[in-house]
Amino acid sequence: MGTPLSHARAILILSLVLLAAIVLAVAAGATPISWRAFFDGDATMRAIVLRIRLPRVIAGALIGATLAVAGVTFQTLLRNPLADPFILGVSGGAACGAAVASAFGLARVPGLVPVIAFAGACGATAAVFLLARRRGRSDATRLLLSGLVLNALFSALILIAFGLAPANDVNAALRWMIGTLSGATWNDALLLAVLFVAAMIVLVFIANDLRLLVFGEDDARARGVDVERIKLLGFGAASIITGAAVAVAGIIGFVGLLVPHLVRMMWRRDFRFLLPLCALAGGSLLVVSDLVSRVVIAPVELPVGAFTAILGVPFFLSVLRRER
């Protein structure tokens, strides 16, 4: 199961990996960085580092962390290794709101699309919970089925919006739909940081109760856990940070599925330790993926969501085969 020392060592290792990934991502790109010129006060170098790359990298680290934490939370609540924000409809709700807004030209209004995307994620979360409620309780199977049904509805609405919208607006929406960190700002990073810290406080507060849910809801109730309250807090916290991540960067799939499984393979399964480990690993994965998307055929920038999907799809299939 591991010892506190081994967990501290794991957190230290992943922290160093994340720091190295951030430094490398800031330094590398289509335009080489001269650190001497940067520290000498060169305006161009400072603008590239401080206004473009650093906020993008920090936002990417926070988005990776939020998606990984949301993924491990959903998997724990549902006791399903294949659960992630996309499957439950949270990402789909945010994507539907943002894509419809973008397709009809609302992206020209600064800050409006992220607000609509965030509202879509919150609305999807509420709808999934309402659909899954039965006799005062939310059933895990009904939650998953409700998420799948809502995803189908969101996909249909997105296609209808694309069919009615002008070509230029569709192209902008499609780029957002496949995930990109391009254009991330310090304001985005600050918003993500505030919501991420708030969600982590909630999840750490209920971490012991979430750990007991792994053994089943009836067993958790017998131990005095208010299961419905814990579900509401857990789903709420994970959904809010997922909505914020999708609002900033669009749909970046498989991070919430891939990272928790990789962490469980190497370290303890206890939810209390999975939270920080998944946050650090998720941040590292997305920062490195975004770096690759920027430099692999520079100066052309590829969508970061494509790289996480390339990594995630084979892993998803391997997990699915093991669960048969």
C-alpha positions in Angstrom: 0.0 0.0 0.0 3.0 2.3 0.5 4.2 4.5 3.3 3.9 8.2 4.0 7.6 8.5 3.0 7.0 6.8 -0.3 4.0 9.1 -1.0 6.1 12.2 -0.1 8.8 10.9 -2.5 6.2 10.4 -5.2 4.8 14.0 -4.8 8.4 15.4 -4.9 9.2 13.4 -8.0 6.1 14.5 -9.8 6.6 18.1 -8.7 10.1 18.1 -10.2 8.7 16.6 -13.4 6.0 19.3 -13.6 8.6 22.1 -12.9 10.9 20.7 -15.6 8.0 20.5 -18.1 7.0 24.1 -17.4 10.6 25.3 -17.9 11.0 23.4 -21.1 7.7 24.5 -22.5 8.5 28.1 -21.8 11.9 27.9 -23.4 10.9 25.9 -26.5 8.8 27.0 -29.4 8.8 28.4 -33.0 10.8 31.4 -31.8 14.0 30.6 -29.9 14.3 32.2 -26.5 17.5 34.1 -25.6 17.6 34.1 -21.8 20.4 36.5 -21.7 18.3 39.0 -23.8 15.3 38.3 -21.5 17.2 39.1 -18.3 18.8 42.1 -20.0 15.3 43.5 -20.5 14.8 42.8 -24.2 11.1 43.8 -24.9 10.5 41.1 -27.5 11.9 38.3 -25.4 10.0 39.5 -22.3 6.7 39.8 -24.3 7.1 36.2 -25.7 7.9 34.7 -22.3 5.7 36.7 -19.9 2.7 37.5 -22.1 2.4 34.5 -24.4 4.2 31.4 -23.3 4.2 31.5 -19.5 0.5 32.2 -19.0 -0.3 29.5 -21.6 2.0 27.0 -19.8 0.6 27.8 -16.4 -3.0 27.6 -17.7 -2.1 24.2 -19.3 -0.7 22.9 -16.1 -3.9 23.9 -14.2 -6.2 22.5 -16.9 -4.3 19.2 -16.8 -4.5 19.1 -13.1 -8.2 19.9 -13.0 -9.2 17.3 -15.6 -7.1 14.6 -13.8 -8.6 15.5 -10.4 -12.1 15.5 -11.9 -11.4 12.2 -13.5 -10.3 10.4 -10.3 -13.2 12.0 -8.4 -15.8 10.7 -10.9 -14.1 7.2 -11.0 -14.2 7.1 -7.2 -17.8 8.3 -6.9 -19.1 5.9 -9.6 -16.7 3.1 -8.8 -16.1 2.8 -12.5 -12.6 2.9 -14.0 -13.9 4.2 -17.3 -15.7 7.3 -15.9 -14.4 10.7 -16.9 -15.8 14.2 -17.4 -16.6 13.6 -21.0 -18.5 10.4 -20.5 -20.7 12.0 -17.8 -21.7 14.8 -20.1 -20.0 17.7 -18.2 -17.5 18.4 -21.0 -20.3 17.9 -23.6 -22.5 20.5 -21.9 -19.7 23.0 -21.9 -18.8 22.2 -25.5 -22.4 22.5 -26.6 -22.7 25.9 -25.1 -19.4 27.2 -26.4 -19.7 25.7 -29.9 -23.3 27.0 -30.4 -22.2 30.5 -29.2 -19.1 30.4 -31.5 -21.0 29.1 -34.5 -23.4 32.0 -34.3 -20.7 34.7 -34.0 -20.9 35.3 -30.3 -17.2 34.6 -30.0 -16.7 38.2 -31.3 -17.9 39.4 -27.9 -14.9 39.2 -25.5 -15.3 36.7 -22.7 -18.8 35.6 -23.7 -18.0 32.1 -25.0 -16.2 30.9 -21.7 -19.2 32.1 -19.7 -21.6 30.2 -21.9 -19.4 27.1 -21.8 -19.2 27.3 -18.0 -23.0 27.6 -17.8 -23.3 24.6 -20.2 -21.2 22.5 -17.9 -23.2 23.5 -14.8 -26.5 22.9 -16.7 -25.3 19.4 -17.8 -24.3 18.5 -14.3 -27.7 19.5 -12.9 -29.5 17.6 -15.7 -27.5 14.4 -15.1 -28.3 14.5 -11.4 -32.0 15.1 -12.0 -32.2 12.3 -14.5 -30.3 9.9 -12.2 -32.4 10.6 -9.1 -34.7 7.9 -8.0 -36.5 7.7 -4.7 -34.3 10.4 -3.3 -31.0 8.7 -4.4 -28.7 9.0 -7.4 -27.8 5.7 -8.9 -24.3 5.3 -10.4 -25.6 3.3 -13.4 -28.3 5.9 -14.1 -25.7 8.7 -13.8 -23.6 7.1 -16.5 -26.6 6.4 -18.8 -27.9 9.9 -18.3 -24.4 11.3 -19.2 -24.4 9.2 -22.4 -27.9 10.3 -23.4 -27.1 13.9 -22.8 -23.8 13.6 -24.8 -25.9 12.4 -27.8 -28.2 15.4 -27.4 -25.3 17.8 -27.1 -23.7 16.3 -30.2 -26.9 16.7 -32.2 -27.3 20.4 -31.1 -23.7 21.1 -32.1 -24.2 19.6 -35.5 -27.4 21.6 -36.1 -25.6 24.8 -35.0 -22.7 24.1 -37.4 -25.1 23.4 -40.2 -26.8 26.8 -39.8 -23.8 28.9 -39.0 -21.5 30.8 -41.5 -18.3 29.0 -42.6 -15.9 31.4 -40.8 -17.7 30.9 -37.5 -17.8 27.1 -37.9 -14.0 27.0 -38.5 -13.5 29.0 -35.3 -15.8 26.7 -33.4 -14.2 23.5 -34.7 -10.8 24.6 -33.6 -12.2 25.2 -30.1 -13.9 21.8 -30.2 -10.7 19.8 -30.6 -8.9 21.6 -27.8 -6.2 24.3 -27.8 -4.4 26.4 -25.3 -3.7 29.1 -27.9 -4.6 32.5 -26.5 -4.6 31.6 -22.9 -4.1 34.6 -20.6 -3.1 35.4 -17.1 -6.8 36.0 -16.3 -7.6 32.5 -17.5 -4.8 31.1 -15.3 -6.0 33.1 -12.3 -9.6 31.9 -12.7 -8.5 28.3 -13.1 -6.2 28.6 -10.0 -9.0 30.0 -7.8 -11.5 27.4 -8.8 -9.0 24.6 -8.6 -7.9 25.5 -5.1 -11.6 25.8 -4.0 -12.4 22.4 -5.5 -9.4 20.8 -3.9 -10.3 22.2 -0.5 -13.8 20.6 -0.9 -12.4 17.3 -2.1 -9.8 17.1 0.6 -12.4 17.8 3.2 -14.6 14.8 2.0 -11.6 12.6 1.0 -12.0 10.1 3.8 -15.7 9.7 3.0 -15.0 9.3 -0.7 -12.4 6.6 0.2 -15.1 4.7 2.0 -17.4 4.9 -1.0 -15.0 2.6 -2.9 -16.3 -0.3 -0.8 -19.9 0.4 -1.8 -22.6 2.8 -0.8 -24.3 0.5 1.6 -21.1 -0.1 3.5 -20.3 3.6 3.5 -23.8 4.4 5.0 -23.2 1.8 7.6 -20.1 3.6 8.6 -22.0 6.9 9.0 -21.3 8.5 5.6 -24.0 10.8 4.2 -23.7 9.3 0.7 -26.0 11.7 -1.1 -24.3 14.8 0.4 -20.8 13.4 -0.5 -22.0 12.7 -4.1 -23.4 16.2 -4.4 -20.2 17.8 -3.1 -17.9 15.6 -5.1 -19.8 15.9 -8.4 -20.3 19.6 -7.9 -16.6 20.3 -7.3 -15.4 18.1 -10.1 -18.0 19.5 -12.6 -17.2 23.1 -11.8 -13.5 22.8 -12.5 -14.2 20.7 -15.6 -16.4 23.5 -16.9 -13.8 26.0 -16.2 -11.1 24.0 -18.0 -13.4 23.4 -21.1 -14.3 27.1 -21.1 -10.7 28.1 -21.4 -9.3 25.4 -23.7 -12.1 23.6 -25.3 -12.4 19.8 -25.2 -9.2 18.1 -24.2 -10.1 14.4 -23.9 -8.7 11.4 -22.0 -6.6 13.3 -19.4 -9.2 12.6 -16.8 -9.2 8.9 -17.8 -5.6 8.3 -18.5 -3.8 10.0 -15.6 -5.7 8.4 -12.6 -5.0 4.9 -14.0 -1.3 5.7 -14.6 -1.0 7.0 -11.0 -2.8 4.0 -9.6 -0.3 1.7 -11.4 2.6 3.2 -9.6 1.3 4.4 -6.2 -1.3 3.9 -3.6 -5.0 3.7 -4.5 -6.2 5.7 -1.5 -8.2 8.7 -2.7 -6.5 11.0 -0.3 -3.1 10.4 -1.9 -4.5 10.2 -5.5 -5.7 13.8 -5.5 -2.2 15.5 -5.3 -0.5 12.8 -7.4 -3.1 13.1 -10.2 -3.0 16.9 -10.1 0.8 16.9 -10.6 0.8 14.1 -13.2 -2.2 15.7 -15.1 -0.5 19.1 -15.2 2.8 17.5 -16.5 1.0 15.5 -19.2 -0.9 18.5 -20.6 2.1 20.8 -20.6 4.2 18.3 -22.5 1.4 17.5 -24.9 0.9 21.2 -25.6 4.7 21.6 -26.1 4.7 18.8 -28.7 1.7 20.3 -30.5 3.6 23.6 -30.8 6.9 22.3 -32.0 6.3 19.1 -33.9 5.7 20.9 -37.2 6.4 24.5 -36.2 5.4 27.2 -36.9 2.1 25.3 -37.5 0.3 24.6 -34.2 -1.6 21.4 -33.9 -4.5 20.9 -31.4 -3.4 19.6 -28.1 -6.6 17.5 -27.8 -5.3 15.4 -30.7 -2.2 14.4 -28.8 -4.0 13.5 -25.6 -6.5 11.4 -27.7 -3.6 9.6 -29.4 -2.3 8.7 -25.9 -5.7 8.0 -24.4 -7.5 5.9 -26.9 -5.2 2.9 -26.8 -5.1 3.1 -23.0 -8.9 3.3 -22.8 -9.2 0.2 -25.0 -6.7 -1.7 -22.8 -8.6 -0.8 -19.6 -11.9 -1.8 -21.3 -10.4 -5.2 -22.2 -9.2 -5.7 -18.6 -12.7 -4.9 -17.3 -14.4 -7.6 -19.4 
